Amino acid sequence: MNELECFLVTEMKSQHSHEYAQIILPFCAPVVLRIYDQTYAISEHELGYVPPGQGHQCTCSQPLIVINLSSALLQSGFCRTLTKHTISAIHPEIEPILQLIKTEMARDANSHSIQYLYSYLYNKLLGQITTDSLFYLSNHFAESISIAELAAIENYSVTYYKKWFKKQNDLTPQQWIRQLRIKKAKELLAATKFTIVEIAEQVGYDSHSAFSRSFRALTGISPHAYRILCQAQQKGKSQNAAKQQQ
């Protein structure tokens, strides 16, 4: 195979394996990834990694983006870090690229532009998910994490790490953590029946008030108002679907 292959898959329900590794990116809906006897849920804000030779299957109600990685690419720093986690959060900058691919697919599924977008997507992944501390943050954002711990992961001093992180991501580590927590909270508010207090605890807040303040600061509304808005949108979609079936 070529070093890098990106394509859109409509179905991967059968168990299979291959000699190359894969990155799985949900396109429009969450993906259930099963690797042997382990099952993982990948949200639209995450990616999944399938090691070479691992039997796996994907279940998704919508298409998903698959990136095949050759053995040469697996030697890169990006992939060496990637292999430490089956599921990892993606950088917020990646999501607009996925939207562009979605728009281009709707316009012309055979467009040459899509291949350019796939390459751009991979390059952005390469640039955004390259460090152990960022991977650690993406997978432990609900825990209490000190800057000293993150700096130690990179073998940097605390002072240097703060400057380095801000330069790399345009956010401080604290701002990055807060964005990840609120993004996960929005998913839980929209898709589950957990109480707001339970969701606050799940995403790393010690109190309902602290969670609500943080949520409002980033979204402009309270968690309760956001849940009501999501319920109204879901109800509207259901009603439109019912009308179309009549």
C-alpha positions, 0 to 999 in steps of 0.5 A, a space after each residue: 500500500 501507499 504510505 498514506 491512504 484515506 477514504 470514506 467507508 459506509 460499512 465495516 461490520 464484519 470482523 477483519 484484520 490487515 497488516 497495516 494500522 488504521 485511524 478511525 474517525 467518525 464522520 457524522 455519528 459515533 462509532 462502536 469499535 470492537 478489537 477482539 474482546 474489547 469494545 470502545 465507543 468513539 465520539 465525533 470528537 475522538 479518533 480510534 487507533 487499530 494496530 496492525 494485525 488486530 482483528 476488529 470491526 466497526 459499527 456506525 449508522 453513518 459513514 466514517 473516515 478511515 486512514 490506513 498507515 503503512 509500516 513506514 508511517 508507524 515509525 513517525 513520532 506521531 504514530 509512536 505516541 498514537 499507539 499508546 491509546 486506542 481512543 484519543 480526543 482530537 484537536 478542535 481545529 480538526 473538526 472544521 476539516 471534517 466538515 469540509 470533507 462532509 460538504 465536499 462529499 455531499 457536493 461530489 463524492 468523486 471530487 479530487 478535492 476530497 483527496 487533498 482534504 484527506 492529506 490536509 486532515 492527516 497533516 493536521 493530525 500529525 501536527 496536533 497530536 504529537 506529544 505525550 502530554 497532549 495525549 495524556 490530557 486528552 485521555 485524563 482531562 476529568 482528573 486532577 492534573 497539575 502543570 508540573 505533571 504535564 511538564 514532567 511528561 515532556 521533560 520540560 520545566 514548568 515555566 518552559 512548558 507553559 510557554 511551549 504549550 501556549 505556542 503550540 495550541 494557542 491555549 493554556 493547559 488549563 484552557 485546553 482542559 476546560 474546553 475538553 471537559 465542556 465538550 464532553 459535558 455537552 455530549 452527555 447533556 445531549 445524549 444521556 439522562 445523567 443529572 447535571 451534578 452527575 455530569 459535572 462529576 464525570 467531566 472533572 468538576 467538584 461542584 455543580 456551581 463550578 461546572 455551571 460557571 465554566 459551561 456558561 463561560 464557554 457556551 453562553 448558556 447554562 447546562 440546563 438550558 443547553 439540555 432543553 435546547 438539545 431536546 427541542 432540536 431532537 424533537 423537531 428532527 423526529 417530527 420532520 422524519 415522521 412527516 416525511 414517512 407519511 
